[in-house]
């Protein structure tokens, strides 16, 4: 087998490896913890709520329910505190 074919095969296997293995998200992952907290809050919410917009997890931030036209403000996700100092936060 030529070196080009071996390199091509190696590259293909490396690209497909993540697809074949299911990676577990560590339980200490900041985003995973935030998502779990959000899901818990969503579960506590009544389905017969007075809000027009329900709880929403956007894969980074948990948005509280709101009435139509209401503006909701949320803190920066905890994830950012790992990359910037508290005084810049």
mmCIF file as gemmi writes it, N, C-alpha and C atoms, coordinates in Angstrom:
data_model
loop_
_atom_site.group_PDB
_atom_site.id
_atom_site.type_symbol
_atom_site.label_atom_id
_atom_site.label_alt_id
_atom_site.label_comp_id
_atom_site.label_asym_id
_atom_site.label_entity_id
_atom_site.label_seq_id
_atom_site.pdbx_PDB_ins_code
_atom_site.Cartn_x
_atom_site.Cartn_y
_atom_site.Cartn_z
_atom_site.occupancy
_atom_site.B_iso_or_equiv
_atom_site.pdbx_formal_charge
_atom_site.auth_seq_id
_atom_site.auth_asym_id
_atom_site.pdbx_PDB_model_num
ATOM 1 N N . UNK Axp A 1 ? 0.852 -1.177 0 1 0 ? 1 A 1
ATOM 2 C CA . UNK Axp A 1 ? 0 0 0 1 0 ? 1 A 1
ATOM 3 C C . UNK Axp A 1 ? 0.895 1.237 0 1 0 ? 1 A 1
ATOM 4 N N . UNK Axp A 2 ? 0.557 2.194 -0.794 1 0 ? 2 A 1
ATOM 5 C CA . UNK Axp A 2 ? 1.403 3.384 -0.89 1 0 ? 2 A 1
ATOM 6 C C . UNK Axp A 2 ? 1.18 4.304 0.311 1 0 ? 2 A 1
ATOM 7 N N . UNK Axp A 3 ? 2.132 5.185 0.538 1 0 ? 3 A 1
ATOM 8 C CA . UNK Axp A 3 ? 2.059 6.128 1.663 1 0 ? 3 A 1
ATOM 9 C C . UNK Axp A 3 ? 0.865 7.056 1.535 1 0 ? 3 A 1
ATOM 10 N N . UNK Axp A 4 ? 0.51 7.431 0.32 1 0 ? 4 A 1
ATOM 11 C CA . UNK Axp A 4 ? -0.639 8.315 0.101 1 0 ? 4 A 1
ATOM 12 C C . UNK Axp A 4 ? -1.924 7.625 0.524 1 0 ? 4 A 1
ATOM 13 N N . UNK Axp A 5 ? -2.069 6.34 0.162 1 0 ? 5 A 1
ATOM 14 C CA . UNK Axp A 5 ? -3.277 5.589 0.533 1 0 ? 5 A 1
ATOM 15 C C . UNK Axp A 5 ? -3.353 5.415 2.045 1 0 ? 5 A 1
ATOM 16 N N . UNK Axp A 6 ? -2.219 5.157 2.691 1 0 ? 6 A 1
ATOM 17 C CA . UNK Axp A 6 ? -2.208 4.987 4.146 1 0 ? 6 A 1
ATOM 18 C C . UNK Axp A 6 ? -2.579 6.295 4.831 1 0 ? 6 A 1
ATOM 19 N N . UNK Axp A 7 ? -2.003 7.414 4.379 1 0 ? 7 A 1
ATOM 20 C CA . UNK Axp A 7 ? -2.33 8.718 4.957 1 0 ? 7 A 1
ATOM 21 C C . UNK Axp A 7 ? -3.801 9.065 4.753 1 0 ? 7 A 1
ATOM 22 N N . UNK Axp A 8 ? -4.326 8.75 3.588 1 0 ? 8 A 1
ATOM 23 C CA . UNK Axp A 8 ? -5.734 9.019 3.3 1 0 ? 8 A 1
ATOM 24 C C . UNK Axp A 8 ? -6.627 8.17 4.203 1 0 ? 8 A 1
ATOM 25 N N . UNK Axp A 9 ? -6.274 6.902 4.375 1 0 ? 9 A 1
ATOM 26 C CA . UNK Axp A 9 ? -7.038 6.005 5.239 1 0 ? 9 A 1
ATOM 27 C C . UNK Axp A 9 ? -6.972 6.478 6.687 1 0 ? 9 A 1
ATOM 28 N N . UNK Axp A 10 ? -5.799 6.875 7.133 1 0 ? 10 A 1
ATOM 29 C CA . UNK Axp A 10 ? -5.631 7.371 8.504 1 0 ? 10 A 1
ATOM 30 C C . UNK Axp A 10 ? -6.477 8.622 8.73 1 0 ? 10 A 1
ATOM 31 N N . UNK Axp A 11 ? -6.435 9.536 7.791 1 0 ? 11 A 1
ATOM 32 C CA . UNK Axp A 11 ? -7.222 10.762 7.898 1 0 ? 11 A 1
ATOM 33 C C . UNK Axp A 11 ? -8.712 10.442 7.956 1 0 ? 11 A 1
ATOM 34 N N . UNK Axp A 12 ? -9.17 9.541 7.125 1 0 ? 12 A 1
ATOM 35 C CA . UNK Axp A 12 ? -10.581 9.151 7.113 1 0 ? 12 A 1
ATOM 36 C C . UNK Axp A 12 ? -10.988 8.554 8.454 1 0 ? 12 A 1
ATOM 37 N N . UNK Axp A 13 ? -10.169 7.672 9.005 1 0 ? 13 A 1
ATOM 38 C CA . UNK Axp A 13 ? -10.482 7.057 10.295 1 0 ? 13 A 1
ATOM 39 C C . UNK Axp A 13 ? -10.514 8.089 11.413 1 0 ? 13 A 1
ATOM 40 N N . UNK Axp A 14 ? -9.585 9.03 11.385 1 0 ? 14 A 1
ATOM 41 C CA . UNK Axp A 14 ? -9.575 10.079 12.403 1 0 ? 14 A 1
ATOM 42 C C . UNK Axp A 14 ? -10.811 10.965 12.321 1 0 ? 14 A 1
ATOM 43 N N . UNK Axp A 15 ? -11.276 11.234 11.123 1 0 ? 15 A 1
ATOM 44 C CA . UNK Axp A 15 ? -12.471 12.068 10.959 1 0 ? 15 A 1
ATOM 45 C C . UNK Axp A 15 ? -13.734 11.333 11.382 1 0 ? 15 A 1
ATOM 46 N N . UNK Axp A 16 ? -13.765 10.024 11.186 1 0 ? 16 A 1
ATOM 47 C CA . UNK Axp A 16 ? -14.952 9.24 11.531 1 0 ? 16 A 1
ATOM 48 C C . UNK Axp A 16 ? -14.967 8.786 12.979 1 0 ? 16 A 1
ATOM 49 N N . UNK Axp A 17 ? -13.841 8.797 13.654 1 0 ? 17 A 1
ATOM 50 C CA . UNK Axp A 17 ? -13.758 8.322 15.024 1 0 ? 17 A 1
ATOM 51 C C . UNK Axp A 17 ? -14.758 9.005 15.96 1 0 ? 17 A 1
ATOM 52 N N . UNK Axp A 18 ? -14.877 10.336 15.959 1 0 ? 18 A 1
ATOM 53 C CA . UNK Axp A 18 ? -15.845 10.959 16.859 1 0 ? 18 A 1
ATOM 54 C C . UNK Axp A 18 ? -17.289 10.532 16.566 1 0 ? 18 A 1
ATOM 55 N N . UNK Axp A 19 ? -17.596 10.205 15.324 1 0 ? 19 A 1
ATOM 56 C CA . UNK Axp A 19 ? -18.953 9.786 14.989 1 0 ? 19 A 1
ATOM 57 C C . UNK Axp A 19 ? -19.278 8.419 15.571 1 0 ? 19 A 1
ATOM 58 N N . UNK Axp A 20 ? -18.287 7.558 15.63 1 0 ? 20 A 1
ATOM 59 C CA . UNK Axp A 20 ? -18.504 6.205 16.107 1 0 ? 20 A 1
ATOM 60 C C . UNK Axp A 20 ? -18.52 6.083 17.614 1 0 ? 20 A 1
ATOM 61 N N . UNK Axp A 21 ? -17.904 7.012 18.323 1 0 ? 21 A 1
ATOM 62 C CA . UNK Axp A 21 ? -17.862 6.916 19.778 1 0 ? 21 A 1
ATOM 63 C C . UNK Axp A 21 ? -18.75 7.991 20.379 1 0 ? 21 A 1
ATOM 64 N N . UNK Axp A 22 ? -19.567 7.582 21.313 1 0 ? 22 A 1
ATOM 65 C CA . UNK Axp A 22 ? -20.424 8.544 22.001 1 0 ? 22 A 1
ATOM 66 C C . UNK Axp A 22 ? -19.633 9.106 23.163 1 0 ? 22 A 1
ATOM 67 N N . UNK Axp A 23 ? -19.322 10.39 23.091 1 0 ? 23 A 1
ATOM 68 C CA . UNK Axp A 23 ? -18.553 11.006 24.156 1 0 ? 23 A 1
ATOM 69 C C . UNK Axp A 23 ? -19.48 11.393 25.288 1 0 ? 23 A 1
ATOM 70 N N . UNK Axp A 24 ? -19.074 11.072 26.487 1 0 ? 24 A 1
ATOM 71 C CA . UNK Axp A 24 ? -19.833 11.433 27.671 1 0 ? 24 A 1
ATOM 72 C C . UNK Axp A 24 ? -19.439 12.84 28.102 1 0 ? 24 A 1
ATOM 73 N N . UNK Axp A 25 ? -20.426 13.654 28.428 1 0 ? 25 A 1
ATOM 74 C CA . UNK Axp A 25 ? -20.147 14.99 28.933 1 0 ? 25 A 1
ATOM 75 C C . UNK Axp A 25 ? -19.856 14.853 30.418 1 0 ? 25 A 1
ATOM 76 N N . UNK Axp A 26 ? -18.724 15.362 30.888 1 0 ? 26 A 1
ATOM 77 C CA . UNK Axp A 26 ? -18.401 15.245 32.313 1 0 ? 26 A 1
ATOM 78 C C . UNK Axp A 26 ? -19.473 15.892 33.173 1 0 ? 26 A 1
ATOM 79 N N . UNK Axp A 27 ? -19.734 15.295 34.333 1 0 ? 27 A 1
ATOM 80 C CA . UNK Axp A 27 ? -20.783 15.821 35.205 1 0 ? 27 A 1
ATOM 81 C C . UNK Axp A 27 ? -20.431 17.191 35.751 1 0 ? 27 A 1
ATOM 82 N N . UNK Axp A 28 ? -19.151 17.579 35.706 1 0 ? 28 A 1
ATOM 83 C CA . UNK Axp A 28 ? -18.77 18.894 36.193 1 0 ? 28 A 1
ATOM 84 C C . UNK Axp A 28 ? -18.755 19.951 35.087 1 0 ? 28 A 1
ATOM 85 N N . UNK Axp A 29 ? -19.23 19.618 33.935 1 0 ? 29 A 1
ATOM 86 C CA . UNK Axp A 29 ? -19.273 20.557 32.816 1 0 ? 29 A 1
ATOM 87 C C . UNK Axp A 29 ? -20.237 21.7 33.158 1 0 ? 29 A 1
ATOM 88 N N . UNK Axp A 30 ? -19.754 22.926 33.025 1 0 ? 30 A 1
ATOM 89 C CA . UNK Axp A 30 ? -20.539 24.105 33.399 1 0 ? 30 A 1
ATOM 90 C C . UNK Axp A 30 ? -21.839 24.185 32.606 1 0 ? 30 A 1
ATOM 91 N N . UNK Axp A 31 ? -21.766 23.99 31.308 1 0 ? 31 A 1
ATOM 92 C CA . UNK Axp A 31 ? -22.965 24.107 30.476 1 0 ? 31 A 1
ATOM 93 C C . UNK Axp A 31 ? -23.965 23.018 30.835 1 0 ? 31 A 1
ATOM 94 N N . UNK Axp A 32 ? -23.485 21.803 31.08 1 0 ? 32 A 1
ATOM 95 C CA . UNK Axp A 32 ? -24.378 20.703 31.456 1 0 ? 32 A 1
ATOM 96 C C . UNK Axp A 32 ? -25.088 21.019 32.767 1 0 ? 32 A 1
ATOM 97 N N . UNK Axp A 33 ? -24.346 21.552 33.752 1 0 ? 33 A 1
ATOM 98 C CA . UNK Axp A 33 ? -24.978 21.913 35.031 1 0 ? 33 A 1
ATOM 99 C C . UNK Axp A 33 ? -26.03 22.995 34.834 1 0 ? 33 A 1
ATOM 100 N N . UNK Axp A 34 ? -25.708 23.998 34.017 1 0 ? 34 A 1
ATOM 101 C CA . UNK Axp A 34 ? -26.67 25.073 33.76 1 0 ? 34 A 1
ATOM 102 C C . UNK Axp A 34 ? -27.926 24.528 33.067 1 0 ? 34 A 1
ATOM 103 N N . UNK Axp A 35 ? -27.735 23.625 32.124 1 0 ? 35 A 1
ATOM 104 C CA . UNK Axp A 35 ? -28.879 23.037 31.431 1 0 ? 35 A 1
ATOM 105 C C . UNK Axp A 35 ? -29.745 22.241 32.396 1 0 ? 35 A 1
ATOM 106 N N . UNK Axp A 36 ? -29.122 21.468 33.284 1 0 ? 36 A 1
ATOM 107 C CA . UNK Axp A 36 ? -29.879 20.684 34.255 1 0 ? 36 A 1
ATOM 108 C C . UNK Axp A 36 ? -30.696 21.579 35.175 1 0 ? 36 A 1
ATOM 109 N N . UNK Axp A 37 ? -30.082 22.705 35.635 1 0 ? 37 A 1
ATOM 110 C CA . UNK Axp A 37 ? -30.822 23.655 36.47 1 0 ? 37 A 1
ATOM 111 C C . UNK Axp A 37 ? -32.017 24.226 35.711 1 0 ? 37 A 1
ATOM 112 N N . UNK Axp A 38 ? -31.797 24.556 34.45 1 0 ? 38 A 1
ATOM 113 C CA . UNK Axp A 38 ? -32.867 25.126 33.633 1 0 ? 38 A 1
ATOM 114 C C . UNK Axp A 38 ? -34.003 24.116 33.455 1 0 ? 38 A 1
ATOM 115 N N . UNK Axp A 39 ? -33.645 22.863 33.175 1 0 ? 39 A 1
ATOM 116 C CA . UNK Axp A 39 ? -34.657 21.825 32.982 1 0 ? 39 A 1
ATOM 117 C C . UNK Axp A 39 ? -35.47 21.608 34.259 1 0 ? 39 A 1
ATOM 118 N N . UNK Axp A 40 ? -34.801 21.707 35.421 1 0 ? 40 A 1
ATOM 119 C CA . UNK Axp A 40 ? -35.512 21.583 36.702 1 0 ? 40 A 1
ATOM 120 C C . UNK Axp A 40 ? -36.516 22.721 36.869 1 0 ? 40 A 1
ATOM 121 N N . UNK Axp A 41 ? -36.087 23.949 36.539 1 0 ? 41 A 1
ATOM 122 C CA . UNK Axp A 41 ? -37.004 25.095 36.655 1 0 ? 41 A 1
ATOM 123 C C . UNK Axp A 41 ? -38.172 24.956 35.688 1 0 ? 41 A 1
ATOM 124 N N . UNK Axp A 42 ? -37.899 24.461 34.485 1 0 ? 42 A 1
ATOM 125 C CA . UNK Axp A 42 ? -38.966 24.248 33.502 1 0 ? 42 A 1
ATOM 126 C C . UNK Axp A 42 ? -39.975 23.231 34.015 1 0 ? 42 A 1
ATOM 127 N N . UNK Axp A 43 ? -39.475 22.176 34.657 1 0 ? 43 A 1
ATOM 128 C CA . UNK Axp A 43 ? -40.353 21.129 35.16 1 0 ? 43 A 1
ATOM 129 C C . UNK Axp A 43 ? -41.256 21.637 36.281 1 0 ? 43 A 1
ATOM 130 N N . UNK Axp A 44 ? -40.791 22.614 37.034 1 0 ? 44 A 1
ATOM 131 C CA . UNK Axp A 44 ? -41.587 23.171 38.129 1 0 ? 44 A 1
ATOM 132 C C . UNK Axp A 44 ? -42.673 24.122 37.636 1 0 ? 44 A 1
ATOM 133 N N . UNK Axp A 45 ? -42.539 24.613 36.433 1 0 ? 45 A 1
ATOM 134 C CA . UNK Axp A 45 ? -43.475 25.586 35.865 1 0 ? 45 A 1
ATOM 135 C C . UNK Axp A 45 ? -44.803 24.913 35.511 1 0 ? 45 A 1
ATOM 136 N N . UNK Axp A 46 ? -45.891 25.566 35.828 1 0 ? 46 A 1
ATOM 137 C CA . UNK Axp A 46 ? -47.213 25.062 35.444 1 0 ? 46 A 1
ATOM 138 C C . UNK Axp A 46 ? -47.382 25.136 33.941 1 0 ? 46 A 1
ATOM 139 N N . UNK Axp A 47 ? -47.997 24.127 33.37 1 0 ? 47 A 1
ATOM 140 C CA . UNK Axp A 47 ? -48.253 24.169 31.929 1 0 ? 47 A 1
ATOM 141 C C . UNK Axp A 47 ? -49.369 25.166 31.614 1 0 ? 47 A 1
ATOM 142 N N . UNK Axp A 48 ? -50.217 25.472 32.589 1 0 ? 48 A 1
ATOM 143 C CA . UNK Axp A 48 ? -51.279 26.472 32.423 1 0 ? 48 A 1
ATOM 144 C C . UNK Axp A 48 ? -50.777 27.838 32.886 1 0 ? 48 A 1
ATOM 145 N N . UNK Axp A 49 ? -49.658 28.255 32.383 1 0 ? 49 A 1
ATOM 146 C CA . UNK Axp A 49 ? -49.007 29.475 32.817 1 0 ? 49 A 1
ATOM 147 C C . UNK Axp A 49 ? -49.643 30.7 32.163 1 0 ? 49 A 1
ATOM 148 N N . UNK Axp A 50 ? -49.474 31.846 32.819 1 0 ? 50 A 1
ATOM 149 C CA . UNK Axp A 50 ? -49.989 33.101 32.278 1 0 ? 50 A 1
ATOM 150 C C . UNK Axp A 50 ? -49.029 33.718 31.271 1 0 ? 50 A 1
ATOM 151 N N . UNK Axp A 51 ? -47.897 33.064 31.038 1 0 ? 51 A 1
ATOM 152 C CA . UNK Axp A 51 ? -46.879 33.61 30.147 1 0 ? 51 A 1
ATOM 153 C C . UNK Axp A 51 ? -47.105 33.18 28.702 1 0 ? 51 A 1
ATOM 154 N N . UNK Axp A 52 ? -46.807 34.1 27.789 1 0 ? 52 A 1
ATOM 155 C CA . UNK Axp A 52 ? -46.924 33.803 26.36 1 0 ? 52 A 1
ATOM 156 C C . UNK Axp A 52 ? -45.681 33.075 25.84 1 0 ? 52 A 1
ATOM 157 N N . UNK Axp A 53 ? -44.538 33.405 26.412 1 0 ? 53 A 1
ATOM 158 C CA . UNK Axp A 53 ? -43.276 32.788 26.009 1 0 ? 53 A 1
ATOM 159 C C . UNK Axp A 53 ? -42.8 31.894 27.15 1 0 ? 53 A 1
ATOM 160 N N . UNK Axp A 54 ? -42.641 30.612 26.92 1 0 ? 54 A 1
ATOM 161 C CA . UNK Axp A 54 ? -42.263 29.687 27.993 1 0 ? 54 A 1
ATOM 162 C C . UNK Axp A 54 ? -40.767 29.76 28.31 1 0 ? 54 A 1
ATOM 163 N N . UNK Axp A 55 ? -40.357 29.004 29.336 1 0 ? 55 A 1
ATOM 164 C CA . UNK Axp A 55 ? -38.934 28.846 29.617 1 0 ? 55 A 1
ATOM 165 C C . UNK Axp A 55 ? -38.254 28.382 28.349 1 0 ? 55 A 1
ATOM 166 N N . UNK Axp A 56 ? -36.963 28.754 28.196 1 0 ? 56 A 1
ATOM 167 C CA . UNK Axp A 56 ? -36.267 28.364 26.981 1 0 ? 56 A 1
ATOM 168 C C . UNK Axp A 56 ? -34.789 28.172 27.28 1 0 ? 56 A 1
ATOM 169 N N . UNK Axp A 57 ? -34.231 27.037 26.903 1 0 ? 57 A 1
ATOM 170 C CA . UNK Axp A 57 ? -32.794 26.777 27.009 1 0 ? 57 A 1
ATOM 171 C C . UNK Axp A 57 ? -32.205 26.91 25.613 1 0 ? 57 A 1
ATOM 172 N N . UNK Axp A 58 ? -31.249 27.832 25.423 1 0 ? 58 A 1
ATOM 173 C CA . UNK Axp A 58 ? -30.684 28.07 24.088 1 0 ? 58 A 1
ATOM 174 C C . UNK Axp A 58 ? -29.293 27.455 23.928 1 0 ? 58 A 1
ATOM 175 N N . UNK Axp A 59 ? -28.999 26.448 24.741 1 0 ? 59 A 1
ATOM 176 C CA . UNK Axp A 59 ? -27.72 25.735 24.753 1 0 ? 59 A 1
ATOM 177 C C . UNK Axp A 59 ? -26.593 26.538 25.403 1 0 ? 59 A 1
ATOM 178 N N . UNK Axp A 60 ? -26.929 27.648 26.027 1 0 ? 60 A 1
ATOM 179 C CA . UNK Axp A 60 ? -25.952 28.445 26.754 1 0 ? 60 A 1
ATOM 180 C C . UNK Axp A 60 ? -26.589 29.167 27.934 1 0 ? 60 A 1
ATOM 181 N N . UNK Axp A 61 ? -27.822 29.618 27.741 1 0 ? 61 A 1
ATOM 182 C CA . UNK Axp A 61 ? -28.514 30.427 28.733 1 0 ? 61 A 1
ATOM 183 C C . UNK Axp A 61 ? -29.936 29.916 28.939 1 0 ? 61 A 1
ATOM 184 N N . UNK Axp A 62 ? -30.395 30.031 30.175 1 0 ? 62 A 1
ATOM 185 C CA . UNK Axp A 62 ? -31.775 29.671 30.494 1 0 ? 62 A 1
ATOM 186 C C . UNK Axp A 62 ? -32.611 30.954 30.535 1 0 ? 62 A 1
ATOM 187 N N . UNK Axp A 63 ? -33.607 31.023 29.681 1 0 ? 63 A 1
ATOM 188 C CA . UNK Axp A 63 ? -34.47 32.204 29.613 1 0 ? 63 A 1
ATOM 189 C C . UNK Axp A 63 ? -35.757 31.938 30.375 1 0 ? 63 A 1
ATOM 190 N N . UNK Axp A 64 ? -36.094 32.852 31.251 1 0 ? 64 A 1
ATOM 191 C CA . UNK Axp A 64 ? -37.319 32.735 32.046 1 0 ? 64 A 1
ATOM 192 C C . UNK Axp A 64 ? -38.536 33.005 31.168 1 0 ? 64 A 1
ATOM 193 N N . UNK Axp A 65 ? -39.693 32.532 31.598 1 0 ? 65 A 1
ATOM 194 C CA . UNK Axp A 65 ? -40.902 32.82 30.819 1 0 ? 65 A 1
ATOM 195 C C . UNK Axp A 65 ? -41.222 34.312 30.859 1 0 ? 65 A 1
ATOM 196 N N . UNK Axp A 66 ? -41.948 34.766 29.867 1 0 ? 66 A 1
ATOM 197 C CA . UNK Axp A 66 ? -42.275 36.189 29.784 1 0 ? 66 A 1
ATOM 198 C C . UNK Axp A 66 ? -43.641 36.373 29.144 1 0 ? 66 A 1
ATOM 199 N N . UNK Axp A 67 ? -44.235 37.497 29.47 1 0 ? 67 A 1
ATOM 200 C CA . UNK Axp A 67 ? -45.471 37.89 28.801 1 0 ? 67 A 1
ATOM 201 C C . UNK Axp A 67 ? -45.097 38.569 27.49 1 0 ? 67 A 1
ATOM 202 N N . UNK Axp A 68 ? -46 38.571 26.554 1 0 ? 68 A 1
ATOM 203 C CA . UNK Axp A 68 ? -45.761 39.188 25.258 1 0 ? 68 A 1
ATOM 204 C C . UNK Axp A 68 ? -45.372 40.656 25.449 1 0 ? 68 A 1
ATOM 205 N N . UNK Axp A 69 ? -44.258 41.066 24.869 1 0 ? 69 A 1
ATOM 206 C CA . UNK Axp A 69 ? -43.772 42.436 24.962 1 0 ? 69 A 1
ATOM 207 C C . UNK Axp A 69 ? -42.862 42.695 26.155 1 0 ? 69 A 1
ATOM 208 N N . UNK Axp A 70 ? -42.8 41.757 27.089 1 0 ? 70 A 1
ATOM 209 C CA . UNK Axp A 70 ? -41.95 41.912 28.27 1 0 ? 70 A 1
ATOM 210 C C . UNK Axp A 70 ? -40.49 41.629 27.895 1 0 ? 70 A 1
ATOM 211 N N . UNK Axp A 71 ? -39.575 42.385 28.481 1 0 ? 71 A 1
ATOM 212 C CA . UNK Axp A 71 ? -38.147 42.19 28.225 1 0 ? 71 A 1
ATOM 213 C C . UNK Axp A 71 ? -37.553 41.443 29.411 1 0 ? 71 A 1
ATOM 214 N N . UNK Axp A 72 ? -36.837 40.375 29.115 1 0 ? 72 A 1
ATOM 215 C CA . UNK Axp A 72 ? -36.186 39.568 30.154 1 0 ? 72 A 1
ATOM 216 C C . UNK Axp A 72 ? -34.684 39.778 30.063 1 0 ? 72 A 1
ATOM 217 N N . UNK Axp A 73 ? -34.062 40.012 31.202 1 0 ? 73 A 1
ATOM 218 C CA . UNK Axp A 73 ? -32.608 40.146 31.259 1 0 ? 73 A 1
ATOM 219 C C . UNK Axp A 73 ? -32.057 38.969 32.037 1 0 ? 73 A 1
ATOM 220 N N . UNK Axp A 74 ? -30.952 38.418 31.558 1 0 ? 74 A 1
ATOM 221 C CA . UNK Axp A 74 ? -30.288 37.32 32.262 1 0 ? 74 A 1
ATOM 222 C C . UNK Axp A 74 ? -28.82 37.671 32.447 1 0 ? 74 A 1
ATOM 223 N N . UNK Axp A 75 ? -28.218 37.077 33.458 1 0 ? 75 A 1
ATOM 224 C CA . UNK Axp A 75 ? -26.787 37.265 33.677 1 0 ? 75 A 1
ATOM 225 C C . UNK Axp A 75 ? -26.01 36.546 32.588 1 0 ? 75 A 1
ATOM 226 N N . UNK Axp A 76 ? -24.765 36.965 32.398 1 0 ? 76 A 1
ATOM 227 C CA . UNK Axp A 76 ? -23.889 36.251 31.474 1 0 ? 76 A 1
ATOM 228 C C . UNK Axp A 76 ? -23.776 34.813 31.952 1 0 ? 76 A 1
ATOM 229 N N . UNK Axp A 77 ? -23.709 33.878 31.037 1 0 ? 77 A 1
ATOM 230 C CA . UNK Axp A 77 ? -23.572 32.481 31.438 1 0 ? 77 A 1
ATOM 231 C C . UNK Axp A 77 ? -22.316 32.262 32.281 1 0 ? 77 A 1
ATOM 232 N N . UNK Axp A 78 ? -22.411 31.338 33.221 1 0 ? 78 A 1
ATOM 233 C CA . UNK Axp A 78 ? -21.301 31.022 34.119 1 0 ? 78 A 1
ATOM 234 C C . UNK Axp A 78 ? -20.051 30.613 33.339 1 0 ? 78 A 1
ATOM 235 N N . UNK Axp A 79 ? -20.242 30.063 32.173 1 0 ? 79 A 1
ATOM 236 C CA . UNK Axp A 79 ? -19.136 29.623 31.333 1 0 ? 79 A 1
ATOM 237 C C . UNK Axp A 79 ? -18.134 30.75 31.093 1 0 ? 79 A 1
ATOM 238 N N . UNK Axp A 80 ? -18.608 31.97 30.906 1 0 ? 80 A 1
ATOM 239 C CA . UNK Axp A 80 ? -17.729 33.093 30.599 1 0 ? 80 A 1
ATOM 240 C C . UNK Axp A 80 ? -16.81 33.446 31.768 1 0 ? 80 A 1
ATOM 241 N N . UNK Axp A 81 ? -17.223 33.135 32.989 1 0 ? 81 A 1
ATOM 242 C CA . UNK Axp A 81 ? -16.393 33.453 34.149 1 0 ? 81 A 1
ATOM 243 C C . UNK Axp A 81 ? -15.092 32.658 34.139 1 0 ? 81 A 1
ATOM 244 N N . UNK Axp A 82 ? -15.027 31.593 33.364 1 0 ? 82 A 1
ATOM 245 C CA . UNK Axp A 82 ? -13.807 30.806 33.255 1 0 ? 82 A 1
ATOM 246 C C . UNK Axp A 82 ? -12.78 31.465 32.336 1 0 ? 82 A 1
ATOM 247 N N . UNK Axp A 83 ? -13.221 32.416 31.523 1 0 ? 83 A 1
ATOM 248 C CA . UNK Axp A 83 ? -12.339 33.01 30.526 1 0 ? 83 A 1
ATOM 249 C C . UNK Axp A 83 ? -12 34.464 30.781 1 0 ? 83 A 1
ATOM 250 N N . UNK Axp A 84 ? -12.791 35.141 31.601 1 0 ? 84 A 1
ATOM 251 C CA . UNK Axp A 84 ? -12.526 36.555 31.895 1 0 ? 84 A 1
ATOM 252 C C . UNK Axp A 84 ? -12.475 36.76 33.4 1 0 ? 84 A 1
ATOM 253 N N . UNK Axp A 85 ? -11.784 37.813 33.811 1 0 ? 85 A 1
ATOM 254 C CA . UNK Axp A 85 ? -11.662 38.073 35.249 1 0 ? 85 A 1
ATOM 255 C C . UNK Axp A 85 ? -12.959 38.659 35.787 1 0 ? 85 A 1
ATOM 256 N N . UNK Axp A 86 ? -13.108 38.596 37.108 1 0 ? 86 A 1
ATOM 257 C CA . UNK Axp A 86 ? -14.333 39.072 37.737 1 0 ? 86 A 1
ATOM 258 C C . UNK Axp A 86 ? -14.538 40.572 37.522 1 0 ? 86 A 1
ATOM 259 N N . UNK Axp A 87 ? -13.448 41.344 37.5 1 0 ? 87 A 1
ATOM 260 C CA . UNK Axp A 87 ? -13.587 42.794 37.305 1 0 ? 87 A 1
ATOM 261 C C . UNK Axp A 87 ? -14.019 43.151 35.888 1 0 ? 87 A 1
ATOM 262 N N . UNK Axp A 88 ? -13.675 42.292 34.92 1 0 ? 88 A 1
ATOM 263 C CA . UNK Axp A 88 ? -14.125 42.511 33.543 1 0 ? 88 A 1
ATOM 264 C C . UNK Axp A 88 ? -15.544 41.988 33.33 1 0 ? 88 A 1
ATOM 265 N N . UNK Axp A 89 ? -15.988 41.12 34.187 1 0 ? 89 A 1
ATOM 266 C CA . UNK Axp A 89 ? -17.276 40.444 34.07 1 0 ? 89 A 1
ATOM 267 C C . UNK Axp A 89 ? -18.372 41.388 34.306 1 0 ? 89 A 1
